[in-house]
Amino acid sequence: MSWLYLSAVLMAITAFIHSWAGEKRLIGPLLKSSQPPLNNAQSRHILRSAWHLTSGFMVLCAIVIAVPDTPSPALRVIGGFWLALGLFSLLSSRGRHVGWPTLTASGALALVGSWT
């Protein structure tokens, strides 16, 4: 069970970093642009909301992983998705995406925990 808790903690940390660092380094500067499609308030609001909604879903995954007696198939689907997302981030960014280690580790830990 401790593998699952480690996975959940890493997922929550990833969500926090995604929301905080993404706002400072990506979303905030991007939304200062006045170029289409970001030249209206509604588009900027939707983009910012979608970014932070992603972080919310990361926390939701962490909660599902940490809940006792979550079915193993659900743990494997979530773990496999996080692992695949981490490896995709690693490969597509050639290692420059800051989140690939925690995404990958969270998924791997969830998968290990689902079999123990």
ABEGO torsion letter per residue (X at the ends): XAAAAAAAAAAAAAAAAAAAAAAAAAAAAAAABABOAAABAAAAAAAAAAAAAAAAAAAAAAAAAABBGBBAAAAAAAAAAAAAAAAAAAAAAGGABAAAAAAAAAAAAAAAAAAX
